Amino acid sequence: MLDALRSAGWRNYSLFVRGDGLLIGYLETDDFDAAQEAMARTQVNDRWQREMATFFGARADTSLVLLEEVFHLD
C-alpha cells in the first residue's frame, strides 16, 4: 500500500482519529485529483477498500470530504 501511495503521488499521508470516531486524513500531493485517480487504479487500493468497508460502511475513497485550508504558516 505504501509503495502504491507513493507511486500515485501521495506524500506525508497521516490519519488522525478522535475518541468519538471523527477521522481526519492528511496528505500532500501536487495534484490531488490525479493522485486519487492513480490510487483508484491499483489492486492494492481495491483490496484495502473492500476490507475497510466494514469500518466505513462504503468505499472510503469515494466518500472523502475535502476541508478548506484556512491557515498555513510558511
N, C-alpha and C positions, 0 to 999 in steps of 0.2 A: 504494500500500500504506500509506504513512504517513497519508494522509487517511482511509483506511478504519479504520486502527487508532485514530486519534484520535476518529473519529465513533463507534466502538464503545466508547469509554471507556478505552482503553489510554493510559497516560501513562508517561513516563520508561522506555521499553522499551529494554533492552540485552541483548546476548548476549555471553557470555564463553566462550572455549574454551581448554582445557589442551592441552599437547603430545601427550598420549595420546588425545585426541579427546573427553574429557569436555566436554560442552556445558551451560552453565547460562544460563538466561534469567531476566531480572528485569523486572518491570513493576509499576506502581502503578495501581490502579483501585478504585472504590468498591464494585463488585460483580463479582468475578472470573467467576462463572458467567454472568452476564448479558453481560459483555464478551466472553467466549469464544463464547457463542451468537450474539451480534451479528456477530462476525467470521466465523463459520461460514456465515452467510447471504450473504456478499459474493462476487461473482465473482472479485475480485482474490485473495482468500484461496484459492479453489478452484484458480485457475491456479498460485499460488505453491506450494500443497501438492503438486500434480502434478509441478511442476518440481523440487522439493526431495526428492521421494520417492527419487530416485537416491541421495541422501546419507543419508537417514534410514531407508530400507527400507520406509517406510509413511508415512501422513499424520502429520506431526509434531504436528498439533493434536489428534490423538486418542490420542497416546501420552505426553502430559505427565505427569510425576510431580511433585506439589507437595511442596515442602520445608517443614518446620515452622520457623517463626521462633522462635529460642531467645533472641535478644537484640536489643533495639532501643534505641539511645541517642537519646532525645528529651527 
